[in-house]
């Protein structure tokens, strides 16, 4: 799933109905998952796997779900963790439950960081799409995530919609794929703004001067280009 698709699914404009439906599916599956690993625990008398498996499930969901959903999943799985330790001493129950809670808090914090980053990117993309200038934004792989309406018009019908196409395919057709990828990655890793040139193939083969800048970090890092037009 592309970064742009993930942001649209997780954004506030994605609709409360589908989001609520997905949340209930996650909760139901978490209950089934907790019951399954509880049964597995019953097969091994000397090993308790519920806390560890529960945390793995939470961390996996933390990449894609909201912090509130992760907290609810944590509460559901905590019940199964306590149930798996019912025959242990009070001290063991307290220690392992506390460890699970600490791990759950870390998962919630991670989900919150991912969610806030996605929200910021969503707002940035909305601004880019409406700004009265030739602007495009792309991710580390070169996938174009957003383009202004003026950039869409300049690029033409060949690549409409521009979002989803590779930057190298749209703006770097005058060089080999390997060279284009190498140069793009160099641009992506640069800090601060810099001048560059892009080649708009299939549209009178224009060479356009552009101002580029990479911003953000990790999965939230994007490359933004504002290029000039002689139109």
MILUM-91519 format. One record per residue: residue number from 1; residue in one letter; x, y, z of N, C-alpha, C, O, CB in turn. Coordinates in steps of 0.05 Angstrom, whole numbers. Atoms other than C-alpha are relative to their C-alpha. Glycine has a CB too. Example, Ala and Ser with C-alpha at 12.3 -4.5 7.8 and 13.67 -1.06 7.14 Angstrom:
<recs>
(1, A, (18, -24, 0), (246, -90, 156), (18, 24, 0), (39, 24, 13), (-20, 1, 25))
(2, S, (-16, -24, -1), (273, -21, 143), (-15, 22, 14), (-5, 44, 18), (9, 9, -29))
</recs>
This chain:
<recs>
(1, X, (17, -24, 0), (0, 0, 0), (18, 25, 0), (36, 27, 16), (-19, 0, 24))
(2, X, (-16, -24, 3), (28, 67, -20), (-4, 19, 24), (-24, 17, 38), (-6, 15, -26))
(3, X, (2, -20, -22), (41, 124, 29), (-25, 17, -3), (-39, 23, 16), (25, 18, 1))
(4, X, (23, -17, 6), (-12, 166, -5), (-26, -15, 8), (-44, -3, 20), (-1, 8, -29))
(5, X, (24, 15, -6), (-64, 110, 2), (-4, -3, 30), (-26, 0, 40), (1, -28, -12))
(6, X, (1, 2, -29), (-47, 100, 76), (-10, 26, 12), (-27, 25, 31), (27, -7, 11))
(7, X, (8, -26, -11), (-56, 174, 89), (-30, 5, -5), (-43, 16, 13), (17, 23, -11))
(8, X, (29, -4, 6), (-124, 176, 55), (-17, -18, 18), (-39, -10, 26), (-5, -6, -29))
(9, X, (16, 18, -17), (-147, 116, 96), (0, 10, 29), (-20, 6, 43), (11, -28, -1))
(10, X, (-2, -7, -28), (-122, 145, 161), (-9, 29, 5), (-11, 37, 28), (28, -3, 9))
(11, X, (8, -28, -4), (-143, 218, 149), (-28, 3, 10), (-44, -15, 9), (4, 14, -26))
(12, X, (27, -6, -11), (-203, 252, 179), (-21, 0, -21), (-45, -3, -15), (1, 27, 14))
(13, X, (19, -1, 21), (-235, 256, 111), (-8, -27, -11), (-21, -29, -31), (10, 18, -22))
(14, X, (4, 26, 11), (-238, 181, 102), (-27, -11, 8), (-35, -33, -2), (21, -19, 9))
(15, X, (27, 9, -7), (-307, 174, 134), (0, -15, 26), (16, -33, 31), (-11, -18, -22))
(16, X, (1, 13, -26), (-327, 154, 204), (-12, -28, -1), (-4, -45, 15), (-16, 17, 19))
(17, X, (13, 26, 2), (-370, 95, 182), (20, -22, -5), (22, -41, 11), (-20, 0, -22))
(18, X, (-20, 20, 5), (-314, 54, 150), (21, -3, 22), (29, -25, 29), (14, 6, -26))
(19, X, (-20, 1, -21), (-265, 73, 205), (-11, -15, 24), (4, -31, 36), (9, 28, 8))
(20, X, (12, 14, -23), (-313, 50, 260), (-3, -30, -5), (2, -46, 12), (-27, 12, 6))
(21, X, (3, 28, 8), (-326, -15, 222), (27, -14, 3), (28, -36, 13), (-11, -2, -28))
(22, X, (-27, 12, -2), (-251, -28, 216), (9, -3, 29), (22, -23, 36), (20, 17, -15))
(23, X, (-8, 2, -28), (-241, -13, 290), (-13, -24, 14), (0, -38, 28), (-9, 26, 15))
(24, X, (13, 23, -12), (-293, -64, 311), (11, -26, -10), (12, -46, 5), (-30, 1, -5))
(25, X, (-12, 24, 10), (-261, -115, 266), (27, -6, 15), (33, -28, 22), (5, 2, -30))
(26, X, (-25, 3, -15), (-194, -102, 300), (-5, -10, 28), (10, -28, 38), (15, 27, 1))
(27, X, (6, 9, -27), (-225, -110, 369), (-9, -29, 1), (0, -44, 18), (-22, 18, 12))
(28, X, (10, 27, 1), (-261, -174, 350), (23, -20, -6), (25, -41, 6), (-22, -3, -22))
(29, X, (-23, 17, 7), (-198, -203, 319), (19, -2, 24), (31, -23, 28), (14, 10, -25))
(30, X, (-18, 0, -23), (-158, -183, 381), (-11, -20, 21), (5, -34, 34), (2, 28, 12))
(31, X, (12, 19, -19), (-207, -223, 424), (6, -29, -9), (13, -46, 8), (-30, 5, 3))
(32, X, (-5, 27, 11), (-200, -284, 379), (30, -7, 2), (37, -29, 9), (-9, -2, -29))
(33, X, (-29, 4, -2), (-125, -275, 378), (9, -6, 28), (25, -24, 34), (16, 25, -11))
(34, X, (-6, 5, -28), (-121, -270, 453), (-9, -27, 9), (6, -41, 24), (-14, 22, 18))
(35, X, (9, 27, -7), (-163, -333, 461), (18, -21, -12), (23, -42, 1), (-29, -4, -10))
(36, X, (-17, 20, 13), (-119, -370, 412), (27, -3, 15), (35, -26, 20), (6, 8, -29))
(37, X, (-26, 2, -14), (-53, -353, 447), (-4, -10, 29), (14, -21, 41), (15, 26, 0))
(38, X, (6, 10, -26), (-87, -369, 513), (-2, -31, -1), (7, -45, 17), (-26, 12, 12))
(39, X, (1, 29, 5), (-101, -439, 486), (28, -12, -4), (35, -33, 7), (-18, -7, -24))
(40, X, (-28, 8, 4), (-29, -444, 463), (15, -1, 27), (31, -19, 32), (15, 18, -19))
(41, X, (-13, 0, -26), (-7, -425, 533), (-8, -25, 16), (9, -36, 30), (-9, 25, 16))
(42, X, (9, 23, -14), (-49, -483, 560), (15, -25, -8), (16, -45, 7), (-29, -4, -4))
(43, X, (-15, 23, 10), (-8, -531, 518), (29, -1, 11), (42, -22, 10), (0, 0, -30))
(44, X, (-28, -2, -10), (58, -508, 549), (-2, 8, 30), (-7, 32, 36), (17, 19, -16))
(45, X, (3, -6, -29), (58, -512, 625), (22, 18, 10), (18, 34, 29), (-1, -26, 16))
(46, X, (-23, -14, -11), (127, -482, 635), (6, 27, -15), (23, 42, -7), (25, -17, -2))
(47, X, (-5, -24, 16), (123, -426, 583), (-26, 16, -3), (-47, 4, -10), (12, -7, -27))
(48, X, (23, -17, 4), (75, -367, 581), (6, 19, -23), (23, 36, -21), (-7, 16, 26))
(49, X, (-6, -16, 24), (73, -336, 512), (-20, 23, -5), (-16, 40, -22), (0, -18, -25))
(50, X, (21, -20, 5), (11, -292, 518), (10, 29, 2), (4, 44, -16), (-22, -4, 21))
(51, X, (-9, -28, -1), (46, -228, 541), (17, 8, -25), (13, 29, -37), (17, 5, 25))
(52, X, (-18, -6, 23), (99, -232, 486), (-16, 2, -26), (-13, 20, -42), (22, -21, -2))
(53, X, (16, 0, 24), (50, -250, 431), (-20, 23, -1), (-26, 34, -22), (-15, -27, -3))
(54, X, (18, -23, -2), (2, -196, 455), (14, 25, -8), (2, 42, -23), (-11, 2, 28))
(55, X, (-15, -24, 7), (55, -143, 449), (7, 1, -29), (7, 22, -42), (26, 2, 17))
(56, X, (-5, 2, 28), (74, -167, 380), (-24, 9, -17), (-21, 23, -37), (9, -28, -8))
(57, X, (24, -7, 13), (2, -159, 358), (-5, 30, 2), (-14, 43, -17), (-24, -15, 11))
(58, X, (4, -29, -5), (-2, -89, 388), (19, 16, -17), (11, 36, -30), (3, 7, 29))
(59, X, (-20, -15, 15), (63, -65, 356), (-6, -1, -30), (-2, 18, -44), (28, -10, 6))
(60, X, (7, 3, 28), (41, -92, 288), (-23, 19, -7), (-22, 32, -29), (-8, -28, -6))
(61, X, (23, -18, 6), (-25, -53, 292), (8, 29, 4), (-5, 47, -8), (-23, -7, 18))
(62, X, (-8, -28, -6), (11, 10, 318), (10, 14, -25), (10, 38, -26), (21, 0, 21))
(63, X, (-9, -12, 24), (38, 21, 248), (-23, 12, -16), (-19, 30, -32), (15, -20, -17))
(64, X, (23, -7, 18), (-32, 30, 218), (-24, 11, 15), (-41, 23, 2), (-8, -24, -15))
(65, X, (25, -8, -14), (-83, 45, 273), (5, 24, 18), (27, 32, 24), (-10, -24, 16))
(66, X, (-1, -24, -17), (-100, 104, 317), (8, -8, 29), (5, -31, 37), (-27, 14, 1))
(67, X, (-9, 5, -27), (-71, 110, 388), (-23, -10, 18), (-19, -28, 34), (12, 25, 13))
(68, X, (23, 8, -16), (-141, 103, 419), (-7, -30, -5), (-13, -45, 14), (-24, 17, -5))
(69, X, (6, 28, 7), (-152, 37, 382), (21, -19, 12), (15, -40, 22), (-1, -4, -30))
(70, X, (-22, 16, -11), (-84, 11, 405), (-4, -3, 30), (1, -24, 42), (27, 12, -6))
(71, X, (5, 1, -29), (-102, 28, 477), (-23, -20, 7), (-21, -35, 26), (-8, 28, 11))
(72, X, (22, 19, -5), (-168, -11, 472), (10, -28, -5), (3, -46, 10), (-24, 7, -18))
(73, X, (-11, 26, 5), (-132, -70, 441), (18, -9, 23), (17, -32, 31), (16, 0, -27))
(74, X, (-17, 7, -23), (-82, -67, 498), (-17, -8, 24), (-9, -27, 38), (17, 24, 7))
(75, X, (17, 8, -22), (-138, -69, 549), (-12, -28, -4), (-15, -43, 15), (-23, 20, 3))
(76, X, (11, 27, 6), (-169, -130, 514), (21, -21, 5), (15, -41, 18), (-10, -1, -29))
(77, X, (-21, 20, -3), (-103, -167, 512), (10, -3, 28), (19, -24, 36), (23, 6, -18))
(78, X, (-8, 1, -28), (-87, -149, 584), (-16, -20, 15), (-6, -34, 33), (-2, 28, 13))
(79, X, (18, 20, -13), (-147, -191, 605), (11, -28, -5), (10, -45, 13), (-29, 3, -10))
(80, X, (-10, 27, 7), (-117, -251, 569), (27, -5, 13), (33, -27, 21), (2, -3, -30))
(81, X, (-26, 3, -13), (-48, -237, 598), (-4, -8, 29), (9, -27, 39), (16, 26, -1))
(82, X, (6, 7, -28), (-76, -238, 669), (-11, -28, 2), (-4, -43, 20), (-20, 20, 12))
(83, X, (11, 27, -1), (-116, -301, 653), (21, -21, -4), (20, -43, 8), (-22, -3, -22))
(84, X, (-21, 20, 5), (-54, -336, 627), (19, -3, 25), (33, -23, 27), (17, 9, -24))
(85, X, (-17, 1, -23), (-19, -321, 693), (-15, -7, 26), (-4, -4, 48), (14, 27, 4))
(86, X, (18, 4, -23), (-76, -342, 739), (11, -20, 20), (5, -19, 44), (-27, -9, -10))
(87, X, (-11, 20, -18), (-37, -401, 767), (28, 8, 10), (41, -7, 24), (2, -26, -15))
(88, X, (-26, -9, -9), (26, -360, 779), (-3, 14, 27), (-25, 20, 36), (13, 19, -21))
(89, X, (1, -14, -25), (45, -325, 843), (-8, 29, -4), (-7, 39, -27), (28, -1, 14))
(90, X, (9, -27, 2), (20, -255, 858), (23, 18, -11), (18, 36, -27), (-9, 11, 27))
(91, X, (-23, -16, 9), (90, -227, 847), (5, -3, -30), (9, 17, -44), (26, -8, 16))
(92, X, (-4, 5, 28), (97, -260, 779), (-22, 14, -17), (-16, 25, -38), (-1, -30, -6))
(93, X, (22, -14, 14), (28, -234, 758), (5, 30, -1), (1, 42, -22), (-27, -6, 14))
(94, X, (-5, -29, -1), (46, -164, 780), (23, 8, -19), (20, 28, -33), (6, 9, 29))
(95, X, (-23, -8, 16), (114, -163, 746), (-6, -3, -30), (0, 16, -45), (24, -19, 7))
(96, X, (6, 4, 29), (90, -192, 679), (-22, 18, -10), (-21, 27, -33), (-7, -29, -5))
(97, X, (22, -19, 9), (27, -150, 677), (11, 28, -3), (4, 42, -21), (-23, 0, 21))
(98, X, (-12, -26, 2), (68, -88, 691), (17, 3, -25), (17, 23, -38), (17, 6, 25))
(99, X, (-17, 0, 25), (117, -106, 636), (-17, 2, -25), (-10, 17, -43), (17, -26, -1))
(100, X, (18, -2, 23), (59, -116, 588), (-12, 28, -2), (-14, 39, -25), (-23, -21, 3))
(101, X, (11, -27, 1), (29, -49, 607), (21, 20, -10), (14, 38, -26), (-10, 8, 29))
(102, X, (-21, -18, 10), (96, -14, 596), (3, -3, -30), (6, 17, -44), (27, -5, 15))
(103, X, (-2, 5, 29), (102, -47, 528), (-24, 12, -15), (-21, 22, -37), (2, -29, -5))
(104, X, (24, -11, 12), (30, -26, 513), (2, 31, -3), (-6, 42, -23), (-25, -7, 16))
(105, X, (-3, -29, 1), (45, 47, 530), (20, 8, -22), (15, 27, -36), (11, 10, 28))
(106, X, (-19, -5, 22), (105, 45, 483), (-13, -3, -27), (-9, 13, -46), (25, -18, 2))
(107, X, (15, 4, 25), (60, 18, 428), (-19, 23, -6), (-21, 32, -28), (-15, -27, 0))
(108, X, (19, -23, 2), (9, 73, 441), (16, 25, -8), (6, 40, -26), (-15, 5, 26))
(109, X, (-16, -24, 7), (64, 127, 438), (10, -2, -29), (10, 18, -43), (24, 2, 19))
(110, X, (-9, 3, 28), (90, 98, 373), (-23, 5, -19), (-19, 19, -39), (11, -29, -4))
(111, X, (23, -5, 17), (20, 97, 343), (-7, 30, -1), (-14, 40, -22), (-24, -16, 11))
(112, X, (5, -28, -1), (11, 169, 365), (19, 16, -18), (12, 34, -32), (1, 11, 29))
(113, X, (-20, -13, 17), (76, 190, 331), (-7, -5, -29), (-6, 14, -45), (28, -11, 7))
(114, X, (6, 6, 28), (56, 155, 266), (-25, 15, -8), (-26, 26, -30), (-5, -30, -3))
(115, X, (25, -13, 7), (-14, 184, 269), (4, 30, -4), (-7, 42, -23), (-21, -5, 22))
(116, X, (-5, -29, 2), (10, 256, 281), (16, 6, -26), (11, 26, -39), (15, 10, 24))
(117, X, (-16, -4, 24), (61, 249, 224), (-18, -2, -24), (-16, 14, -43), (22, -21, -2))
(118, X, (19, 3, 22), (6, 224, 177), (-18, 24, -3), (-24, 33, -25), (-16, -25, 3))
(119, X, (17, -24, 0), (-39, 282, 197), (14, 24, -12), (3, 40, -27), (-11, 6, 28))
(120, X, (-16, -23, 10), (16, 332, 183), (4, -2, -30), (1, 17, -45), (27, 2, 14))
(121, X, (-4, 4, 29), (31, 302, 115), (-26, 4, -15), (-26, 16, -37), (10, -28, -5))
(122, X, (26, -4, 13), (-43, 301, 98), (-6, 30, -5), (-15, 38, -26), (-23, -12, 16))
(123, X, (4, -29, 2), (-47, 376, 112), (19, 12, -21), (11, 30, -36), (4, 13, 27))
(124, X, (-19, -10, 19), (16, 389, 72), (-9, -6, -29), (-7, 11, -47), (28, -12, 5))
(125, X, (9, 8, 27), (-12, 351, 12), (-24, 17, -9), (-26, 24, -32), (-8, -30, -1))
(126, X, (23, -17, 6), (-77, 391, 15), (9, 28, -9), (-2, 39, -28), (-19, 2, 24))
(127, X, (-11, -26, 7), (-37, 455, 13), (13, 0, -27), (9, 17, -44), (20, 10, 22))
(128, X, (-13, 2, 26), (6, 432, -45), (-19, -2, -23), (-15, 11, -43), (18, -25, 0))
(129, X, (19, 4, 22), (-54, 411, -86), (-15, 26, -7), (-25, 29, -30), (-20, -21, 8))
(130, X, (15, -24, 5), (-85, 480, -80), (18, 25, -4), (7, 46, -11), (-19, 6, 23))
(131, X, (-17, -23, 2), (-24, 525, -82), (2, 9, -30), (5, -8, -47), (28, -6, 11))
(132, X, (-2, -10, 28), (-20, 571, -145), (29, 1, -10), (39, 22, -16), (-13, 28, -1))
(133, X, (-27, 2, 10), (48, 547, -167), (5, -29, -10), (-11, -47, -3), (21, 7, 22))
(134, X, (-7, 27, 10), (81, 487, -202), (15, -15, 22), (40, -13, 24), (16, 1, -26))
(135, X, (-12, 13, -23), (94, 443, -141), (-7, -30, -1), (-30, -37, -5), (-9, 13, 26))
(136, X, (5, 29, -3), (102, 367, -133), (15, -9, 25), (35, 2, 32), (9, -16, -25))
(137, X, (-13, 12, -23), (120, 325, -72), (1, -30, -4), (-18, -42, -14), (-16, 6, 26))
(138, X, (-4, 29, 4), (148, 254, -73), (14, -12, 24), (27, 2, 40), (16, -4, -26))
(139, X, (-12, 13, -23), (172, 202, -24), (28, -12, -8), (38, -6, -29), (-18, -23, 10))
(140, X, (-27, 10, 4), (238, 164, -17), (3, -18, -25), (24, -18, -38), (8, -15, 25))
(141, X, (0, 17, 23), (220, 114, -71), (-4, 15, -27), (-1, 4, -48), (-21, -22, 2))
(142, X, (5, -16, 23), (204, 170, -119), (-29, 2, -9), (-35, 14, -29), (16, -11, -23))
(143, X, (29, -1, 6), (129, 161, -118), (-10, 28, 5), (-7, 39, 27), (-16, -21, 16))
(144, X, (11, -27, -4), (94, 228, -129), (-25, -2, 18), (-44, -17, 11), (-7, 13, -28))
(145, X, (21, 2, -19), (48, 238, -70), (-21, 22, -3), (-44, 18, 3), (11, 2, 28))
(146, X, (18, -22, 4), (17, 305, -88), (11, 19, -21), (35, 21, -25), (-5, 16, 27))
(147, X, (-7, -19, 21), (17, 356, -144), (-20, 23, 0), (-44, 17, 2), (3, -13, -28))
(148, X, (19, -22, 1), (-13, 425, -149), (-16, -1, -26), (-8, -15, -45), (15, 27, 2))
(149, X, (17, 0, 24), (-68, 439, -200), (15, 12, -24), (11, 4, -47), (-26, 15, 5))
(150, X, (-16, -12, 21), (-19, 482, -239), (20, -20, -11), (25, -20, -35), (14, 25, 10))
(151, X, (-19, 20, 10), (32, 426, -242), (-14, -21, -16), (-3, -31, -37), (14, -13, 24))
(152, X, (16, 19, 15), (-22, 378, -265), (-5, 10, -28), (-2, -5, -48), (-27, -6, 14))
(153, X, (6, -12, 26), (-40, 425, -322), (25, 2, -17), (24, -4, -42), (-12, 28, 3))
(154, X, (-25, -3, 15), (33, 436, -342), (9, -27, -10), (18, -30, -33), (21, 12, 18))
(155, X, (-9, 27, 8), (49, 361, -343), (-17, -11, -22), (-7, -26, -39), (0, -18, 25))
(156, X, (18, 9, 21), (-12, 347, -386), (-14, -26, 7), (-13, -36, 29), (16, -4, -25))
(157, X, (18, 23, -4), (-59, 288, -395), (15, -26, 2), (4, -46, 11), (-20, -1, -22))
(158, X, (-15, 26, 1), (-4, 235, -404), (2, -13, 27), (0, -37, 29), (27, 5, -12))
(159, X, (-4, 11, -27), (7, 227, -330), (-22, 7, 20), (-18, 6, 44), (26, 10, 11))
(160, X, (21, -7, -19), (-60, 248, -301), (-14, -25, 10), (-20, -43, -6), (-21, 19, -14))
(161, X, (-10, -18, -21), (-70, 240, -244), (30, -5, 5), (40, -27, 3), (-15, -3, 26))
(162, X, (-29, 2, -4), (3, 255, -229), (7, -17, 24), (27, -32, 24), (13, 28, 2))
(163, X, (-6, 15, -24), (0, 226, -159), (-1, -30, -6), (-19, -40, -19), (-21, 7, 22))
(164, X, (-2, 28, 5), (22, 154, -160), (21, -8, -20), (32, -30, -20), (-26, -11, -8))
(165, X, (-21, 5, 19), (71, 160, -217), (28, 4, 13), (30, 18, 33), (-3, 19, -25))
(166, X, (-27, -4, -9), (146, 156, -207), (11, 27, -10), (7, 34, -33), (18, -23, -8))
(167, X, (-12, -26, 7), (182, 223, -206), (19, -3, -24), (20, 13, -42), (15, 12, 24))
(168, X, (-19, 5, 21), (236, 193, -250), (-13, -4, -28), (-1, 4, -48), (18, -24, 6))
(169, X, (14, 5, 25), (185, 172, -303), (-11, 26, -12), (-14, 29, -36), (-22, -20, 4))
(170, X, (13, -25, 9), (154, 242, -307), (21, 21, -7), (19, 35, -26), (-19, 10, 21))
(171, X, (-18, -23, 2), (214, 288, -299), (29, -7, -6), (45, 11, -9), (0, 15, 26))
(172, X, (-29, 7, 4), (278, 248, -313), (3, -20, -23), (20, -38, -21), (12, -11, 26))
(173, X, (-1, 19, 23), (265, 211, -379), (24, 4, -18), (28, -12, -36), (-26, 2, -15))
(174, X, (-24, -5, 17), (327, 242, -410), (25, -14, 9), (46, -9, -2), (5, 30, 0))
(175, X, (-23, 15, -10), (372, 195, -371), (-8, -29, 5), (-32, -35, 6), (12, 13, 25))
(176, X, (5, 28, -5), (378, 121, -357), (-14, -4, 27), (-10, 13, 45), (25, -17, -1))
(177, X, (14, 4, -26), (334, 92, -300), (19, -1, 23), (13, 10, 45), (-16, -26, -1))
(178, X, (-19, 1, -22), (396, 77, -258), (11, 27, 7), (13, 34, 31), (23, -19, -8))
(179, X, (-10, -27, -5), (424, 147, -266), (-21, 18, 13), (-16, 33, 31), (10, 13, -25))
(180, X, (22, -16, -10), (356, 178, -253), (-5, -6, 30), (-9, 12, 46), (-26, -4, -16))
(181, X, (4, 8, -28), (347, 138, -189), (22, 10, 18), (17, 19, 40), (-3, -31, 2))
(182, X, (-23, -9, -16), (417, 155, -164), (-2, 30, 5), (3, 39, 28), (26, -7, -15))
(183, X, (2, -29, -3), (407, 230, -176), (-23, 7, 18), (-21, 24, 35), (-3, 14, -27))
(184, X, (23, -6, -17), (338, 229, -145), (6, -6, 30), (-1, 10, 47), (-25, -17, -9))
(185, X, (-7, 6, -28), (364, 195, -82), (19, 20, 12), (17, 27, 36), (12, -28, 2))
(186, X, (-18, -21, -9), (419, 246, -78), (-16, 25, 8), (-11, 37, 29), (21, 7, -21))
(187, X, (17, -23, -7), (367, 302, -80), (-16, -5, 25), (-18, 13, 42), (-20, 5, -24))
(188, X, (17, 6, -23), (324, 267, -29), (15, 2, 26), (4, 9, 47), (-12, -28, -3))
(189, X, (-16, 0, -24), (381, 262, 21), (12, 27, 7), (22, 31, 29), (21, -21, -2))
(190, X, (-12, -26, -5), (403, 334, 15), (-15, 15, 21), (-39, 10, 26), (0, 17, -26))
(191, X, (12, -17, -20), (389, 384, 69), (0, 29, -10), (18, 38, -24), (15, -1, 28))
(192, X, (2, -27, 10), (365, 455, 55), (-10, 0, -28), (-13, -20, -41), (26, 14, 2))
(193, X, (10, -3, 27), (339, 482, -10), (23, 2, -20), (45, 10, -13), (-18, 25, -3))
(194, X, (-21, -1, 20), (378, 476, -75), (-14, 2, -28), (-37, -4, -31), (17, -26, 1))
(195, X, (10, -3, 28), (370, 490, -150), (6, -25, -15), (26, -38, -11), (13, 25, -13))
(196, X, (-4, 24, 17), (361, 434, -200), (-15, 4, -26), (-29, 25, -30), (-9, -26, 14))
(197, X, (15, -1, 25), (333, 420, -269), (-15, -26, -4), (-6, -47, 3), (19, 5, -24))
(198, X, (16, 24, 6), (278, 372, -290), (-7, 0, -30), (-8, 21, -43), (-26, -1, 17))
(199, X, (5, 3, 29), (262, 345, -359), (-28, -10, -3), (-35, -33, 5), (21, -21, -12))
(200, X, (29, 6, 4), (188, 345, -377), (-3, -14, -27), (-10, 0, -46), (-18, 25, 3))
(201, X, (2, 15, 25), (188, 290, -430), (-29, -2, -10), (-48, -1, 6), (11, -27, 4))
(202, X, (27, 3, 12), (129, 283, -478), (-15, 26, -1), (-39, 25, -8), (-15, -20, 15))
(203, X, (14, -26, -1), (112, 357, -471), (19, 21, -12), (28, 39, 2), (-9, 7, 29))
(204, X, (-20, -17, 14), (158, 391, -522), (28, -4, 12), (46, 12, 8), (-8, 29, 2))
(205, X, (-26, 7, -12), (215, 358, -483), (13, 24, 14), (36, 32, 9), (19, -10, -21))
(206, X, (-9, -24, -14), (222, 418, -437), (20, -6, 22), (17, -26, 36), (-24, 15, 11))
(207, X, (-18, 1, -23), (279, 428, -389), (-7, 24, 18), (-5, 47, 9), (31, 0, -8))
(208, X, (10, -21, -18), (253, 467, -329), (18, 3, 24), (27, -17, 36), (-29, -6, 9))
(209, X, (-15, -6, -25), (292, 500, -273), (-19, -3, 24), (-42, 4, 22), (13, 28, -1))
(210, X, (17, 5, -24), (267, 481, -204), (15, 7, 26), (40, 6, 26), (-9, -29, 0))
(211, X, (-11, -3, -27), (278, 497, -131), (-10, -24, 16), (-34, -29, 17), (-10, 28, 13))
(212, X, (7, 24, -14), (279, 434, -88), (8, 1, 29), (27, 15, 36), (12, -25, -14))
(213, X, (-7, 2, -28), (280, 418, -14), (-13, -25, 12), (-36, -31, 7), (-10, 26, 16))
(214, X, (10, 23, -15), (273, 355, 28), (-6, 8, 28), (9, 23, 40), (21, -24, -1))
(215, X, (7, -7, -28), (238, 360, 94), (-12, -24, 14), (-21, -43, 1), (-21, 24, 0))
(216, X, (11, 22, -16), (215, 315, 150), (22, -20, 6), (45, -16, -2), (-23, -13, -14))
(217, X, (-19, 21, -7), (249, 252, 176), (-15, -27, 0), (-39, -29, 3), (13, 5, 27))
(218, X, (12, 27, 0), (238, 177, 172), (-20, -3, -22), (-16, 5, -45), (-12, -6, 27))
(219, X, (21, 5, 19), (174, 156, 138), (-14, 26, -9), (-28, 26, -29), (-20, -19, 11))
(220, X, (13, -26, 6), (151, 229, 138), (16, 18, -18), (7, 40, -25), (-7, 14, 26))
(221, X, (-17, -17, 17), (208, 255, 96), (-10, 0, -28), (-17, -20, -40), (30, -10, 1))
(222, X, (9, -3, 28), (187, 282, 28), (19, 20, -14), (32, 36, -2), (-29, 10, -1))
(223, X, (-14, -18, 16), (220, 318, -29), (-20, 18, -15), (-38, 8, -28), (19, -15, -21))
(224, X, (19, -19, 13), (184, 381, -53), (15, 16, -21), (36, 28, -15), (-13, 19, 22))
(225, X, (-12, -16, 21), (200, 414, -119), (-20, 21, -10), (-44, 15, -13), (8, -18, -24))
(226, X, (15, -21, 12), (174, 481, -145), (15, 8, -25), (36, 20, -24), (-5, 24, 19))
(227, X, (-14, -6, 24), (192, 488, -218), (-13, 22, -17), (-37, 26, -15), (2, -26, -17))
(228, X, (9, -22, 15), (186, 545, -266), (-12, -9, -27), (-5, -31, -36), (24, 20, -5))
(229, X, (13, 6, 26), (145, 546, -330), (2, 25, -17), (1, 48, -8), (-29, -8, 4))
(230, X, (-1, -23, 18), (152, 589, -391), (-27, 6, -12), (-30, 22, -31), (20, -5, -23))
(231, X, (26, -5, 10), (77, 587, -402), (-14, 23, 14), (-37, 29, 8), (-17, -25, 3))
</recs>
